[in-house]
C-alpha cells in the first residue's frame, strides 16, 4: 500500500462495471510509454544541469563560460524575484517563465535554504534537488489549474503564512519543513478531474480509498513514495521519518474541500474560547492545516491580474471535465457545464461560501495583520469585479433576446445566480 504507482491516474480501470473507454491519456497528448520515459529522463537531466548553473548564479558565482546569454538575464530576474518571495504580490506566472518552467524546484531550493532546513536536517543537496524534481514532474503540465505552477503558488503563500508573527514565533524547523513539503506536494499527480468523476467512472483510486478523500489520499501516498524512493530522509531515525510521513498525510488530507465545515467549526471554537496553545504541538499542527487550506484557495485574495488568471484556469479545468462527461454520456457535474456555469458566477459562489468564511477566521487568528487585511481587501475588490462582469453578461443576454424581453425562466436563473 505504501509503494507509489506513478502515472496510474492516467487510465480508468478496465475491470467489469467500469468505463473502459475513458482514457485520461487523451488529455496528455502523449503516445508511447517508452517515448514518455525518454522525455522524462532528458527533462530531468536538463533540469539537473540547469539547477547547478542557476545555483552558482544565486550564490553570486559567475560561470566561466556562459552558453546562453538570454538564460543569464532570466536567471538574474529570477534571483531578484526570490529576494521578494515573501511579498503577497509575487507573480508566480512570471517566475515560472523566468525559471523555464522550474518554478517549484527553484522556489523550494531557495526556501529550504532561507529557513535553514538543509543545515538543520543535514540534507544532501543533490538528493534534495532530485526529490524536488520528482515532485515537480509528477504534476500534469496539461492541467490548466492543478499543475506544478499551482503547487509553487501554494508554496509561496505558505511561506508568507509561516512568517505571520502569531505563528512564526512558535514554529519548529519540523513544522516549517512539513508546511513547505505539504504545500509543494498537496496536489501531486492530480488527474485534472474531481472525486465524484473518479467515483462514477469506477476509477481504481476510488476503490482503493473507498470513495473517501480519494485524490488527497493519492497525493499523500504518492509523496511518501517519492520520499522513500529518493531516500532524502533515510539518515534520520525511523520514528522521525514515520512521524513526518503521518503528519504530511494529516496536512494534505486537510485540503479536502468536503471537510471545510469540519475545520471551520473547530477553528471558530478555538478562537471563541481563546484556547489555542501554540506551545502545544497538536495546536500548532492544526494551525498548519488551516494555513495550508488558506494557501490552497488563496487565489481570490491575490491581486486582480493574478486572481483572474487562476479563476479562468480552474474553470477551464472544470469545463474540460464537463466535456468528458458529455462525451461519455455521464451526468455533467456541478460547475462543469460551460453553457450554464460562467466564470463570474462560479467565482462569486466560491468566494462567498468557501473563501470568505475561512479567511475572515484566519484574519481573526493572526490579529488582523497587514497581510490578512491586504488579502481580505483583494478578496472584496475581486468579488466586486466578478459581480460587475456578471452584471454585464446578464445585460448582454437580455439585449440579445429577440423579443427584447427576458423570459420568466431566464429571470429566475439570473436571480438565483445573483443571490449569494
VOKE-63564 format. One record per residue (C-alpha): x, y, z; residue in three letters. Coordinates in steps of 0.2 Angstrom, whole numbers, plus 2048, in hexadecimal, padded with zeros to 3 digits. Example, Ala and Ser with C-alpha at 12.3 -4.5 7.8 and 13.67 -1.06 7.14 Angstrom:
// VOKE-63564
(site (83E,7EA,827),"ALA")
(site (844,7FB,824),"SER")
// end
This chain:
// VOKE-63564
(site (800,800,800),"UNK")
(site (80F,80C,803),"UNK")
(site (817,809,7F2),"UNK")
(site (814,817,7E6),"UNK")
(site (80C,813,7D5),"UNK")
(site (811,821,7C9),"UNK")
(site (805,827,7BC),"UNK")
(site (7F7,81B,7C1),"UNK")
(site (7EA,829,7C1),"UNK")
(site (7ED,82A,7AF),"UNK")
(site (7E1,81B,7AB),"UNK")
(site (7D0,815,7B1),"UNK")
(site (7D0,804,7B7),"UNK")
(site (7C9,7F7,7AA),"UNK")
(site (7C2,7EB,7B7),"UNK")
(site (7B0,7E6,7B4),"UNK")
(site (7A3,7F4,7B8),"UNK")
(site (7AF,802,7B4),"UNK")
(site (7B0,80E,7A5),"UNK")
(site (7BE,805,79B),"UNK")
(site (7BE,812,78D),"UNK")
(site (7C2,821,798),"UNK")
(site (7D5,823,796),"UNK")
(site (7DC,833,79F),"UNK")
(site (7EB,831,794),"UNK")
(site (7E1,83A,786),"UNK")
(site (7E3,84A,790),"UNK")
(site (7F6,848,791),"UNK")
(site (7FA,848,77F),"UNK")
(site (807,83B,781),"UNK")
(site (809,82A,779),"UNK")
(site (815,81C,77C),"UNK")
(site (81A,819,78E),"UNK")
(site (82C,816,788),"UNK")
(site (82C,828,780),"UNK")
(site (825,82F,791),"UNK")
(site (833,827,79B),"UNK")
(site (841,82D,78F),"UNK")
(site (839,83F,790),"UNK")
(site (838,83E,7A3),"UNK")
(site (84A,839,7A4),"UNK")
(site (851,846,799),"UNK")
(site (846,853,7A1),"UNK")
(site (84C,84E,7B2),"UNK")
(site (85E,84E,7AC),"UNK")
(site (85C,85F,7A5),"UNK")
(site (854,866,7B4),"UNK")
(site (862,85F,7BF),"UNK")
(site (86F,868,7B4),"UNK")
(site (865,878,7B4),"UNK")
(site (864,877,7C7),"UNK")
(site (877,876,7C9),"UNK")
(site (878,885,7BD),"UNK")
(site (86B,88F,7C6),"UNK")
(site (871,88B,7D7),"UNK")
(site (883,892,7D3),"UNK")
(site (87A,8A2,7CE),"UNK")
(site (86F,8A3,7DD),"UNK")
(site (87F,8A1,7E8),"UNK")
(site (887,8B0,7DE),"UNK")
(site (893,8A5,7D4),"UNK")
(site (894,8A9,7C2),"UNK")
(site (897,89A,7B7),"UNK")
(site (8A7,89A,7AD),"UNK")
(site (89F,896,79C),"UNK")
(site (88D,89C,79A),"UNK")
(site (884,892,78D),"UNK")
(site (874,89C,78C),"UNK")
(site (874,8AE,78F),"UNK")
(site (861,8AF,78F),"UNK")
(site (861,8A2,79D),"UNK")
(site (86D,8AD,7A8),"UNK")
(site (861,8BC,7A6),"UNK")
(site (852,8B1,7AB),"UNK")
(site (85B,8AA,7BA),"UNK")
(site (860,8BB,7C0),"UNK")
(site (84D,8C0,7C0),"UNK")
(site (849,8B0,7C8),"UNK")
(site (856,8B3,7D6),"UNK")
(site (84F,8C5,7D8),"UNK")
(site (83D,8BE,7DA),"UNK")
(site (843,8B1,7E7),"UNK")
(site (849,8C0,7F2),"UNK")
(site (837,8C5,7F3),"UNK")
(site (82F,8B4,7F5),"UNK")
(site (826,8B9,805),"UNK")
(site (81C,8C6,7FC),"UNK")
(site (80A,8C3,7F9),"UNK")
(site (80A,8CA,7E7),"UNK")
(site (817,8BD,7E2),"UNK")
(site (814,8B8,7D0),"UNK")
(site (816,8A5,7CF),"UNK")
(site (811,8A5,7BC),"UNK")
(site (820,8B1,7B8),"UNK")
(site (82B,8A7,7C4),"UNK")
(site (827,897,7BB),"UNK")
(site (82B,89F,7AA),"UNK")
(site (83C,8A5,7B1),"UNK")
(site (841,894,7B8),"UNK")
(site (83C,88B,7A7),"UNK")
(site (82D,882,7AF),"UNK")
(site (837,87D,7BF),"UNK")
(site (82E,889,7CB),"UNK")
(site (82B,87C,7D8),"UNK")
(site (83C,874,7D9),"UNK")
(site (845,886,7D9),"UNK")
(site (839,88C,7E6),"UNK")
(site (83B,87D,7F2),"UNK")
(site (84E,87D,7F1),"UNK")
(site (84E,890,7F6),"UNK")
(site (841,88E,804),"UNK")
(site (84A,87F,80B),"UNK")
(site (85A,889,80B),"UNK")
(site (851,899,812),"UNK")
(site (849,88F,821),"UNK")
(site (859,886,825),"UNK")
(site (851,875,822),"UNK")
(site (860,86E,818),"UNK")
(site (86C,871,826),"UNK")
(site (860,86C,834),"UNK")
(site (85B,85B,82D),"UNK")
(site (86C,858,825),"UNK")
(site (864,856,814),"UNK")
(site (86F,851,805),"UNK")
(site (86C,85F,7F8),"UNK")
(site (86D,853,7E9),"UNK")
(site (860,847,7F0),"UNK")
(site (855,856,7F5),"UNK")
(site (855,85D,7E4),"UNK")
(site (852,84C,7DC),"UNK")
(site (843,84A,7E8),"UNK")
(site (83C,85B,7E3),"UNK")
(site (83E,857,7D1),"UNK")
(site (834,847,7D3),"UNK")
(site (826,851,7DC),"UNK")
(site (826,85E,7CE),"UNK")
(site (825,851,7C0),"UNK")
(site (817,847,7C8),"UNK")
(site (80C,856,7C5),"UNK")
(site (802,856,7B5),"UNK")
(site (808,865,7AB),"UNK")
(site (7F8,862,79F),"UNK")
(site (7ED,867,7AE),"UNK")
(site (7E8,879,7AC),"UNK")
(site (7E7,87B,7BF),"UNK")
(site (7ED,86C,7C9),"UNK")
(site (7FF,86C,7C3),"UNK")
(site (810,870,7CA),"UNK")
(site (80E,883,7C9),"UNK")
(site (7FF,882,7D4),"UNK")
(site (80A,878,7E0),"UNK")
(site (817,885,7E0),"UNK")
(site (80A,893,7E3),"UNK")
(site (803,889,7F2),"UNK")
(site (815,887,7F8),"UNK")
(site (818,89A,7F7),"UNK")
(site (808,89E,800),"UNK")
(site (80D,891,80E),"UNK")
(site (81E,89A,810),"UNK")
(site (814,8AA,812),"UNK")
(site (809,8A2,81F),"UNK")
(site (817,89A,829),"UNK")
(site (81E,8AB,82B),"UNK")
(site (80F,8B2,834),"UNK")
(site (815,8B8,845),"UNK")
(site (807,8AF,84F),"UNK")
(site (80D,89E,847),"UNK")
(site (81F,8A1,843),"UNK")
(site (825,8A3,855),"UNK")
(site (81F,891,859),"UNK")
(site (824,888,84A),"UNK")
(site (832,87A,84A),"UNK")
(site (83D,876,83B),"UNK")
(site (832,866,83A),"UNK")
(site (822,870,839),"UNK")
(site (82A,87B,82B),"UNK")
(site (830,86D,821),"UNK")
(site (81F,864,822),"UNK")
(site (816,873,81D),"UNK")
(site (821,876,80E),"UNK")
(site (821,864,809),"UNK")
(site (80E,862,80B),"UNK")
(site (80B,872,801),"UNK")
(site (817,86C,7F3),"UNK")
(site (80F,85A,7F1),"UNK")
(site (7FD,85D,7F6),"UNK")
(site (7F6,85A,7E5),"UNK")
(site (804,84F,7DD),"UNK")
(site (7FE,844,7CF),"UNK")
(site (7ED,84C,7CE),"UNK")
(site (7E4,845,7BF),"UNK")
(site (7DB,855,7BB),"UNK")
(site (7CA,84E,7C0),"UNK")
(site (7C1,84E,7D1),"UNK")
(site (7BC,841,7DE),"UNK")
(site (7AA,83E,7D8),"UNK")
(site (7B1,83B,7C6),"UNK")
(site (7BD,82E,7CD),"UNK")
(site (7AF,826,7D7),"UNK")
(site (7A2,825,7C9),"UNK")
(site (7AE,81E,7BC),"UNK")
(site (7B4,811,7C9),"UNK")
(site (7C6,817,7C8),"UNK")
(site (7D2,80B,7D1),"UNK")
(site (7D7,819,7DD),"UNK")
(site (7C5,81B,7E3),"UNK")
(site (7C4,809,7E7),"UNK")
(site (7D5,809,7EF),"UNK")
(site (7D0,817,7FB),"UNK")
(site (7BE,812,7FD),"UNK")
(site (7B7,822,7F6),"UNK")
(site (7BE,82D,804),"UNK")
(site (7CA,83B,801),"UNK")
(site (7D0,831,7F1),"UNK")
(site (7DB,83E,7E9),"UNK")
(site (7E2,845,7FA),"UNK")
(site (7E7,833,7FF),"UNK")
(site (7EF,830,7EE),"UNK")
(site (7F9,840,7EF),"UNK")
(site (7FF,83B,801),"UNK")
(site (804,82A,7FC),"UNK")
(site (80C,82F,7EC),"UNK")
(site (817,83C,7F7),"UNK")
(site (81C,82E,803),"UNK")
(site (821,823,7F5),"UNK")
(site (82C,831,7EE),"UNK")
(site (834,834,7FF),"UNK")
(site (838,822,801),"UNK")
(site (83E,820,7EF),"UNK")
(site (849,82F,7F0),"UNK")
(site (850,82A,802),"UNK")
(site (850,83C,806),"UNK")
(site (84C,839,819),"UNK")
(site (855,828,81A),"UNK")
(site (862,82E,826),"UNK")
(site (855,833,833),"UNK")
(site (84F,827,840),"UNK")
(site (840,81C,83A),"UNK")
(site (834,823,847),"UNK")
(site (838,835,841),"UNK")
(site (835,831,82F),"UNK")
(site (825,827,833),"UNK")
(site (81F,836,83D),"UNK")
(site (823,842,82E),"UNK")
(site (819,836,822),"UNK")
(site (80A,836,82D),"UNK")
(site (80A,848,830),"UNK")
(site (80C,84B,81D),"UNK")
(site (7FC,841,81B),"UNK")
(site (7F2,84A,828),"UNK")
(site (7F7,85B,820),"UNK")
(site (7F3,855,80E),"UNK")
(site (7E3,84D,813),"UNK")
(site (7DD,85D,81B),"UNK")
(site (7DC,865,809),"UNK")
(site (7CD,85A,805),"UNK")
(site (7C0,868,802),"UNK")
(site (7B2,85C,808),"UNK")
(site (7BA,85E,81A),"UNK")
(site (7B9,871,819),"UNK")
(site (7AB,873,826),"UNK")
(site (7B4,866,832),"UNK")
(site (7C3,871,833),"UNK")
(site (7B9,882,833),"UNK")
(site (7AF,87C,842),"UNK")
(site (7BE,877,84B),"UNK")
(site (7C8,887,847),"UNK")
(site (7B9,891,84D),"UNK")
(site (7B8,888,85D),"UNK")
(site (7CA,88B,861),"UNK")
(site (7C9,89D,85D),"UNK")
(site (7B9,8A0,867),"UNK")
(site (7C0,897,876),"UNK")
(site (7D1,89E,874),"UNK")
(site (7D9,88D,878),"UNK")
(site (7E6,88B,86A),"UNK")
(site (7F6,887,872),"UNK")
(site (804,888,865),"UNK")
(site (811,881,871),"UNK")
(site (807,871,86E),"UNK")
(site (80C,867,85F),"UNK")
(site (7FA,861,85C),"UNK")
(site (7F4,873,85B),"UNK")
(site (802,878,850),"UNK")
(site (7FF,86A,844),"UNK")
(site (7EC,86F,843),"UNK")
(site (7F1,881,83F),"UNK")
(site (7FD,87A,832),"UNK")
(site (7EE,871,82A),"UNK")
(site (7E4,881,82A),"UNK")
(site (7F3,88A,822),"UNK")
(site (7F4,87D,814),"UNK")
(site (7E1,87E,811),"UNK")
(site (7E3,891,810),"UNK")
(site (7F2,890,804),"UNK")
(site (7E9,883,7F9),"UNK")
(site (7DA,88F,7F6),"UNK")
(site (7E3,8A0,7F7),"UNK")
(site (7E1,8A4,7E5),"UNK")
(site (7D2,8B0,7E8),"UNK")
(site (7DC,8B9,7F5),"UNK")
(site (7EA,8BD,7E8),"UNK")
(site (7EB,8CD,7DD),"UNK")
(site (7DE,8CD,7D0),"UNK")
(site (7EA,8C9,7C1),"UNK")
(site (7F0,8B9,7CA),"UNK")
(site (7DF,8B5,7D1),"UNK")
(site (7D6,8B6,7C1),"UNK")
(site (7E3,8AA,7B8),"UNK")
(site (7E1,89D,7C5),"UNK")
(site (7CE,89F,7C4),"UNK")
(site (7CE,89C,7B2),"UNK")
(site (7DA,88D,7B3),"UNK")
(site (7D0,884,7C0),"UNK")
(site (7C0,887,7B7),"UNK")
(site (7C8,881,7A7),"UNK")
(site (7CC,871,7B0),"UNK")
(site (7BA,86F,7B6),"UNK")
(site (7B4,871,7A4),"UNK")
(site (7C0,864,79E),"UNK")
(site (7B9,858,7AA),"UNK")
(site (7A7,85D,7A5),"UNK")
(site (7AC,85A,792),"UNK")
(site (7B2,848,797),"UNK")
(site (7A2,845,7A1),"UNK")
(site (798,84A,792),"UNK")
(site (7A2,840,786),"UNK")
(site (7A0,830,790),"UNK")
(site (78D,834,794),"UNK")
(site (790,837,7A6),"UNK")
(site (786,843,7B0),"UNK")
(site (790,854,7B0),"UNK")
(site (797,858,7C1),"UNK")
(site (793,869,7C9),"UNK")
(site (79D,878,7C3),"UNK")
(site (7A3,86D,7B4),"UNK")
(site (796,873,7A7),"UNK")
(site (79E,881,79D),"UNK")
(site (78D,885,796),"UNK")
(site (785,888,7A7),"UNK")
(site (793,88B,7B3),"UNK")
(site (79C,89C,7AF),"UNK")
(site (7AD,8A0,7B7),"UNK")
(site (7A6,8AF,7C0),"UNK")
(site (797,8A5,7C8),"UNK")
(site (7A3,897,7CD),"UNK")
(site (7AF,8A3,7D5),"UNK")
(site (7A2,8AD,7DE),"UNK")
(site (79B,89D,7E6),"UNK")
(site (7AD,897,7EA),"UNK")
(site (7B2,8A7,7F3),"UNK")
(site (7A1,8A9,7FC),"UNK")
(site (7A0,897,803),"UNK")
(site (7B1,891,804),"UNK")
(site (7BF,89E,804),"UNK")
(site (7B7,8AC,80E),"UNK")
(site (7B2,8A2,81E),"UNK")
(site (7C4,89A,81E),"UNK")
(site (7CE,8AA,81C),"UNK")
(site (7C3,8B4,828),"UNK")
(site (7C8,8A7,835),"UNK")
(site (7DA,8A7,830),"UNK")
(site (7DA,8BA,832),"UNK")
(site (7D3,8B8,843),"UNK")
(site (7E0,8AC,848),"UNK")
(site (7EF,8B6,841),"UNK")
(site (7E8,8C6,84A),"UNK")
(site (7E4,8CF,83A),"UNK")
(site (7F6,8D1,834),"UNK")
(site (7FA,8DB,824),"UNK")
(site (7FB,8CB,81A),"UNK")
(site (7E9,8C5,820),"UNK")
(site (7E2,8D6,81D),"UNK")
(site (7EA,8D7,80C),"UNK")
(site (7E3,8C6,807),"UNK")
(site (7D1,8CA,80D),"UNK")
(site (7D2,8DB,803),"UNK")
(site (7D7,8D2,7F3),"UNK")
(site (7C9,8C5,7F7),"UNK")
(site (7BC,8D3,7F8),"UNK")
(site (7C2,8DC,7E9),"UNK")
(site (7C3,8CD,7DE),"UNK")
(site (7B2,8C7,7E3),"UNK")
(site (7AB,8D8,7DE),"UNK")
(site (7B4,8D7,7CD),"UNK")
(site (7AC,8C5,7CA),"UNK")
(site (79B,8CC,7CF),"UNK")
(site (79E,8DA,7C2),"UNK")
(site (7A3,8CE,7B5),"UNK")
(site (794,8C3,7B9),"UNK")
(site (788,8D2,7B8),"UNK")
(site (78F,8D6,7A6),"UNK")
(site (78C,8C4,7A1),"UNK")
(site (77A,8C5,7A7),"UNK")
(site (778,8D6,79E),"UNK")
(site (77F,8CE,78E),"UNK")
(site (774,8BF,78F),"UNK")
(site (765,8CA,792),"UNK")
(site (769,8D5,783),"UNK")
(site (76C,8C6,778),"UNK")
(site (75A,8BF,77B),"UNK")
(site (751,8C1,76A),"UNK")
(site (741,8C7,772),"UNK")
(site (74A,8D4,77D),"UNK")
(site (743,8CB,78C),"UNK")
(site (74A,8C0,799),"UNK")
(site (740,8B0,79B),"UNK")
(site (73A,8AA,7AC),"UNK")
(site (746,89C,7AC),"UNK")
(site (755,8A7,7A8),"UNK")
(site (750,8B3,7B5),"UNK")
(site (74F,8A5,7C2),"UNK")
(site (761,89F,7BD),"UNK")
(site (768,8B1,7BF),"UNK")
(site (760,8B3,7D0),"UNK")
(site (767,8A3,7D6),"UNK")
(site (779,8A7,7CF),"UNK")
(site (778,8B8,7D7),"UNK")
(site (773,8B2,7E8),"UNK")
(site (782,8AE,7F3),"UNK")
// end
